[in-house]
Amino acid sequence: METVRLTMAQALVRFLENQYISYDGKEHPFVEGVIMLPGHGNVLGVGQALAQEAHRMQVWQGKNEQGMAHTAMAFAKQNKRKKIIAVTSSVGPGAANMVTAAATATANNIPILILPGDVYACRQPDPVLQQIEHTYDLSISTNDAFKAVCRYWDRVARPEQLMSAMISAMRTLTDPANTGAVCIAIPQDVEGEAYDYPVTFFQKRVHKLARRTPDEEVIAEAATVIKAAKKPLLICGGGVRYSEAHEQFREFAEATGIPFGETQAGKSAIVYDHYLNLGGIGTTGCSAANEIAREADVIIGVGTRYTDFTTSSKWLFKETAKFVNINVSEFQALKLEAVPVVADAKKALPILLKALDGYKAPYKDEVKVAREKWAKELERLRGIQFSDDYIPEVNDANAESARRFAKDLDATLTQTTVLGAINMLIDKDDVAIGSAGSLPGDMQRMWCARGVDTYNMEYGYSCMGYEISGALGVKYAIGDRDVYSMCGDGSFVMLHSELLTAVQERKKIVVCLFNNASFGCINNLQVGHGNNTLCTELRYRGEDGKHSGQFMPVDFAKIAEGYGCKAFTVKTMADLEDALKKTKEIKDVPVLLDIRVLPKSMTEGYSSWWRCGDVQVSENPRNLKAYQDHLDHVKDARKY
């Protein structure tokens, strides 16, 4: 057998260089490159290997380990999971920083390859810098924390173990039903150790994405259930986009006349103005989808995980409703006692349509009426203007907060008006990205996707910090088109390090920073369930010893300018229109819009519910009222 002597790290990079993916007659490299933040756990081994062995793959410098892993996740998501970026860090804190991103990727079923440095396999320098010593098990390191948040985990304690580890890693990364984060921990001494690797290990390896076809008997059962439906409803999940079943889904809906709601991951598979598109569904859904869903007798979920936000904590659908689930994952397909069509959506939808034998949903004008009703509400949301009369109807404390914020930050804009304006002022093929806070809810309801695959929302883990890092990953994926990151001030403060990377790489990403000097989403949850504001507003500490003083007027535009970005402060609609116009003319430089928006100017619930931890006992009567509301909804919710 012909062999080549390489260090473990050199063999790793050479292997990644030769991984390809094949689907629908297309073939291309699977690993686009590596983002690294060098440290004592990877700078010598992996760093040297990348310098020597990375010929096709690009190498990028990261600024924060969580941020660079989120960049990799957004890149893979935008590429429909058919390309990935690997990320590598040092041991200890560098590795631990990536645990959150690994969880984000796994929760969303997005493939990323994480290569953290590890403590010495030989244990001679123990404890090495940044090593955690467990007295009951010296084999444990920081990297064992990845086990809970990854689809596959391995540690390469000897250089020859790399071969089996990477074969399993690629198996997982290219498995549509069970993909997510993969962690291969690499001890820093083993990275530099040599082995005579078989040359065949480095030959071009093509991973074929085979499309699973559905079982005939299951298709017949599903067709029987759907044919009996009086008010069926489709749900367009992320699996539609990852399967690239856009046209098959649209044709199925049109041929059967079945309307559809969109999950966060499924949004933009079909453009917003399709006559059967009801918009976002569930807790953060709109009235059109939720009102039709409440009456639905058969729900056909395509590529959805049925999170609590999609089902409104299992309250949205009637107890008597039946489910047909099309999903490559058997685990997901079996949810809600469904007829499980375990198959690829692109394959399954045409076969199921044929089995329906001309079935047409017996709707009259319900879908049209629901869409028209929502269109009027959307127009209202886009036109809300601030005045002394516009005070949120929650409690007196909220009214005081709104007035105080308007005074302290000279705010005149509402969040829904700004979001609607951005939506219509950017180009239809530009991509919008977001993740956490109140913006995902407003966007699932309000955002009109005018182009296909122009919506990249991470909401499986709702991870603050994905917005800016992810925007860079999307930019790597889409090239010349623009990407707009919808980011709250809380998320910006938490993690915006890759904004500097965007400056360094001369990548134009546009950060639309909705600055309401608070964690607005959680403040809404807090006060909406009967509590007073506590640690959810960005205020100075007042004379009463609490955070009740002036709102802090942070100048986020100056922060961005300090990094080398172009920046605009937006306080009026004229400011916004002018800033967006100038932004379109900017090339190769990140842009930040510091948009001052009034607290509590978000959307409402629209016939939805979200089960939270309301308290059974409290001295505050508002808490008890919230708990009674909880009980009223629980009794109508499905149990499994």
N, C-alpha and C positions, 0 to 999 in steps of 0.2 A: 504494500500500500504506500503510495506516495504521500509524504508528509512535508509540512513546513513548520519551522520553529518560530513561534511568536509568543509574546507575552499574552496573558489572558486578556488584558485590555485591548491589545492590538487585534487579537482574534475577534473580540466583541465588535469592534468598529468595522473590521473587514466583513464580518458576517452581516451586519446591518446594511452595509453598502450593496449587498447582493440579494436583498429581499424584495420581491415583486408581488403584485396582486393582480388577479385576472377576474373579470366579470363581464358578461354580455359581449364577449369578443374584444374587450379592451384590456390592455395590459400596461402597467406603468410601475415605477419604483414605489414601494410602500412607505419607506422611511425617508422623509424629506430632508431631515437634518437633525442636529442636536443643539439644544440650548443648555449652556453650562454656566455655573457660578463656581469658579475654581476655589478649592480649599485644600487643607492638608490631606483630606481623604480621597481626592480625585485629581489633583493638579499634576501629579507626577505620572501616575499610571494612565488614566483616561486622557488626561491632557496631552501627554506625549503621543498616545495612540491616535488621537484625533489629528494631531499635526502631521503624523506620518501616513495614516491610512485613510483619512477622509478625503476622497477625490471628487465623488459626485455629490455627496451630502454637504449641506451648508452647516456652518457652525456660528451660533449667535451667542452673545454675552447676555446673561440675565442680570437682574438687579436684586430680585427677591425670589427665593425658591418657590414660594407659593404662587407668586405672580407669573413666573416663567412656566410653571406647570399649567396654570390656567390658560396661558397663551397657547400652549400645545393642545389643550383640550378644545379650545374654540376653533383652532385650525382644523382639527379632526372633525369636529361637528359640522363646520362649514363645508368640508369636503365629503360629507355624508359617510364618514367613518372609513373612507377608502385611501386615506393618506394619514400618516402620523408624524409627530415630532417627538424625539426622545429628549428627556431632561436628566441632567446629572448634577449632583451636589456633593458637598463634603459630608463627613460624618456628623453626628450629634445634632446641633441646632439646624444646620442646613437641611439635613434629612427630615427632621421633625416638621420643619416649615412646609414640606410637601405633603404631609399626611392629609391636611384639609383639602388640598387640590385633588389628591387621589380619591378621597371620599366623594368629592363633587363629580369627578369623572365616572366613578362606579355607579353612583346614584342615577346618573343620566345615561348609563350604558354607552359611554364614549371611550374609545381606546386611547390610552397614553402609556408610554413606556418610561418607567421611573428607574433610574440607575444611581442610587445613593451609595456613596462610599461607606465603608463599615470598619469596625474595629479589627485589630490584627487577628487573623486566624491562628497564627502561631502563639499568641498570648504572651509573647516575651516582654513587650513593653508595658504590659497591663499595670495600672490603668493608663491607657493612652489619653491624650487631651480630648475632652468632650465625651469620654466614655462614661456610661452609667454602670455602676457595679451592683449587681443583685447578689446578695450573699447566698441565696438559695439556688441560683442558676447562673453561672458565669458565661453561659452561651448566649444570654439575652443581651441585645443591644437596642438602641433607639429604633432601629429598623424593624424590630418585631411589632412595633405599633402599626405598621402597614398591613399586617395580616387581617385586621378587622375591616379594612376599607379597600381591599384589592380583590380582583377576581382570581389572580394567580400571584403567588409569592414564592421566592426561592432565595437561597443564599449560596453563592459560589465559594465554597471553602477550599477547593482545590481547582487548579486551572482546567483540568479535564472535565470538571462538572459543568463548565460553561455550555457544552454541546447539548446535553439533555435539557438544561435550564432554558436555553434560547429556543429550542424546538417547541417546548411547552408554552413559552411566552408568545411565540408567533401564532400557535394554535389558538390561544385565548384572544389575542388582539384581533384576529381575523374571523372570529366566531360571532356572527350577527346576533345569536340568541343569548350569548353569555359573555359579551365583551365588557370592558371597563378598564380600570387601572391595573397595570402589571408592574410589580416591583421585583427587581433582581438586585439584591444587596451584594456589593462587591468589596470585600475586605481590602484595605489599602495595600497590604503586603502581597496578597494574591494577584492584584492587578498587575504587578510587575514581574510575577513569576512566569517562567517560560514552559512551554509544552510543545511536543511534536504533534501538531494537529493534522488530521487527514485533510488533504487538499479538497476532497469532495465536500467537506463541511462548508467551504466558501464558494462553491459553485452557485450559479444563479438558481434561486429557489422561488418558484411561482406558487403563491397561495391562491387557490381557486375559490371564489365565493359562489358556491353552488346554491341555486335557488330551490328550496324545498317545495315540492308540490303537495297539495292537500290530499287526504284520504278520501276516496270516492264515497264511502258510507257516511263520513262526517259531513261532506258537502251536501249529500241528500238530506241529512237531518237538519242542517242549517237552512237549506232551501225550504223545507217544510215549515219551520218556525217562521221564517220571513214571509212566506206566502200567506200566512194566517194573520199577518199584522195589519192593523187598521191605521196605526200612527207610528210607523217605524222611524228611527233616527240613526244616522251614521255619526261616528266620532272619528275625526281625522287626527291620528296621533303621529308622533315622531317617526314611527316605523314606516309611514307612507313616504316620508322624505328620504330616509336612509335606504329604503328599498328602491327608491326612484320610481315609485308607482304613481306618480302624479297624474299621468294621463289615464291610467287604469282606474284610479279612484274617481276622477271626474266623469269618465264614461259610465262607470257603475251608477253613480248618483243620477246622472242625466237619464240613463236608460230606465231606471226604476222610479225616478221622481222622488227619491228619498233625500230630504234635506240633511245637512251635516253641521255639526259644531266642531270647533277646533280646540285642541289642547295647545299649551304653550309651545311644545316641540313640533306640533303639526302645522302651526300657523304659517302661512305663505306657501304651502304646497299648492293651494289654489288661490288665485287672486281674490281680493275681498268682495268685488262686485258681482261675482257669479250668483246667479239668481237662486241657487240652493244653499249658498253659504250663509249660515246663521251667525257666524262669528264665534268669539270665545265662549267656552262652556264651563260651568262650575262656579266655584267660589269667586273667582275673578272673571267670570263670564258676563255676557251682556243679556239684556232682557229677551232678545229674540231667541237665542239658543236655550236659555234656561226655561222660558215659558213653554216652548215646544217639548223640551226634555221632561218636564213635570207631567206631561200628558202621554208621553211615549209608552207604547206597549212592547216594542221590541227595539233593543239598542244593538247596533252592529259596530263594535269597536275595532278599528283597524290600526294596529301598531301602537296601542296605548297601554300604559301600566295602571290606569285607573287610580291615580293618586287621590288623596283626600280633597285636593283642590278641583280635580276633574269631576268627582262625584258629589261635591259639597258634603264631605264626610258621610257618604252613603245615604244622604237625605234627599238628593235631587230626584232620584228615580223611584217610581212606585214599587211597592213590595211585590206586586204581581207582574212587573215587567220582566221580560225574558231577554237573555243576552246571547249574542253570537260574537265570538272573539276571534279575529284573524291576527295571529302573532307567530313569529318564528320561535318564540320562547313558550314552551309548554307551561311553565310556571305562570306566565302572564295570561296565557290563553284560557286557563282554568278558573280565573277569578270570576266572582259573582255568579257561580253555578252556570257558567255559559256553556253553549255548544262550542267546544274548542277546535277551531280550525288551525292546527299547528302547521303553518306554511308561510312562505314568503308572500307578501302582499301583492307583488307584481304578478306572481303566478296564480294566486288564489282568487283574486277578484274577477278576472275573466271567466274562470271555471265556475265560480258561484253564480255569476250573472247568467251564464248559459243554463245552469240548473234551475234558475228562477223562471225560465220559459215565458218571458214576456210580462212578468209581474209588474204592476204599476201601483205605487202607493196611493191609496184613495184619499189623498188630501184634496181639499177644494181651494180655498184662498188663504188658509191659515198661515202658510209660510210667507206669502207675499205681505200679508197684514203685519206679521211679526217683524219682517225686515223694514217695512215702512215706518212702523212705530219706533224701532231702534234708530233709524236714520234721523227722525225728528229729534230724538233725545241726543244723538251724537251732535247734531247741529247746535243744540242748546249748550252742551258741554264745551264745545269749541268757542262759544261766544260769551261765556261768563266773564263779566268785568268787575273789578274791585270797586267797592264804594263803601261808605259807612254803613249802608244797609245790608251789605253782604257779610253776614256773620254766621259762622257754622252753627247748626242747630244741634249741639250736644249738651253743653252745660256752660255756666257762666265763666268758668275758668278757661274754656276754649275761646270764648268770645274775647276775653281779656288778652289771651295769647295772640290772637289774630290782630287785634288793634295794636298791641305793643310791638309785634314784629313789623307791621307796616310802618310804624314810626321809626323804629331802630334801624331798619335796613332799607328804608325808603322804597318799599315794595308796592307795586301796583298790578302785578300779574298773577293770574291763577294758573295752577298746574295744568288743568285740562285744556285751557286756551292755548298755552304754550305748546303742549304736546301736539294738539291738532294742527297748529301752524307749522311746526317742524315737519310733521308727517307730509303735508301738502307742498312744502317749499323745497324739500330735497328732491333729487332725481328718483324716478320710480325704481331704478335698478340699484340704488344705494342700499346698503345693508344696515339695519338697526339692531343693536345688541343691548342686552340688559341682564339683570339677575335678581336683585334683592330690593326690599323696601316697597313703597307704594307704587312705584313706576311699573313693575310687571303687571299689577292688576289693572292700572289705567291703560297699559298698552294692550293687554289681551282683549280688553273691551273696545278701546278706541282706535288702535293702530290699524290703518287700512293698508294692507300689503298690496301694493300696485304691481310688484314684480315677484316672480317665483323665487323661492329660497332667499328672500331678503329680510328674514326675521330670525335672529339667533338669540333666543332667550334661554338662559340656564335657570330652570325652576324646579329641577328634581331635588336640589340641595339648597336652593335659594342662598347662595354663598356671596356675601358681601366681598367685594374686591375682584370679582370676575369681570366686572364691566369694562375696566380700562385695559387690564391684561388681555382679556378676551378680544377686545377690539384690535389689538396688535396681531393676535392670531388670525382673526378674520381678514385683516389687511394682507397678511402673508398669503392667504388663500385666494383672495379675489383680485389682487393686482391693482389695476388702474382705477377701479370703481372706489367710491368713498364709503367709509363705515362711520356710523354715528353711534357713539356710546351714550346711552341714557343712564345717567349716574346721579345718585343722591349725594349730598354733601357728606353724610355719614360714611358711605362707601368710599368716597374719595379720600377722606382722612384715614380710613382704615388701610387702604392699599392702593397706591397709585404709582408704585415704583417703576413699572414698565413704561410709563409715560416718558421717562428719561431714555429708555431703550428705543422708543419710537423716534425721539430726537436724534439719537446716535445713528439709527439705521435710515434716517431720512424718510420715514414712513408717515404719511399724513393720516392720522386718525382724528376724528372730531369728537371731543368730549362735551356733551350737553349736560352741564352740571346744574341740577335742580337744587338750588340753595334755599332751603327753608329753615336753616339753623336748628335742625332737629332730626331725630330718628322718627320721621313722620309716621311711617307705617306702624311702628310699635307704639307710638304715642296714641294713634287712633285706636289700636287694640286695647291699650291700657285704659283710656278714658271711656271708650265705648262699652266697656264691661264694668263701669261703675267706679273706677279708681280715679284719684287725682294724679296729676302729672308727677312722675318721679324718675329722674335721670334719663329722660327722653328728649329734653330740649337743651340746646346749646346756649345756656345763659350763665352770666356771672353769678357768683354766690351773693345773695342779697343780705340786707341787715337782719333778716329773720333767721339767718344761718342756713337757708336753703337756696337751691338754684332758682331763685325768683327774680333776679335782677335783670339788667338789660340783656337783650339778645346780643351775642358776640358777632360783630361785623367783620368776619374773616374775609380777606381779599384774595379769593382763590385765583383770580386773574394774575395777580402779582406772583403767586407761587408758580404758576405755569410759565410765566414769562421768565422767571429765574432759571427754569430748566432749559429755556431756549424755544419755547412754544410761542405761537401767536395767540393772543388772548383778547377777549372782549367782555366787558361788564354789561349785562342786559337788565334794564329796569322797566322798559316800556316795549310795546309791540313794535314801535318804530326802530328801537335798538335791535330787537331780535331780527327783523327783516333785513336791516342793514348788515348785521353781523353774518347772517347766513349767506347773503349776497357776496360779501367779501370773502367768506370762507370758501366758496366755490372756486374763486380765482387763485387760491393759495395752492402751491404744489410742494410736495416733499417736506412739509413741516407740520407737526401736530398742531391742532387748534383746540382751545378750550373756551367755552362760553359759560361765564359765571352768571347764571340766570336766577334772579331773585324772585321766588314764588311764594305766595301767601300760604301759611300752614292751613291745613284742613280744606284745601281746594282740590281734593281728589274726587274720584268717582265713588258711588255708593255700591251696595251689594247686589241689586237687581235679581230678586227672587232666588237668593242663594243663602248658604249658611256655612260656617266653619266651626267645627267642634274644638273648643279650647278648654283650658283647665279652670273653669269657673269655680268659685269657692262656695261650699255649702253653709259655712258659718262666717258671719261678719258683723261688725258694729255699724257698717255702712249699708243703708237700705238699698242703695243703687247696686251693690254687689249681689244682694239677694234677688233683686229684679232680674239681673243678668243670669243668675243661676236658674230661675224659673223659666226664662226663655230657653236656656239650655235643655231643661227637662221637656219642654213643649216640642222641641225639635227632635230630641232623642227618641221619643216614642214613635215618631214617623220614619225614622231612619232604618235602612236595611241592616240586619244583624251580621250578615256574611255574604 
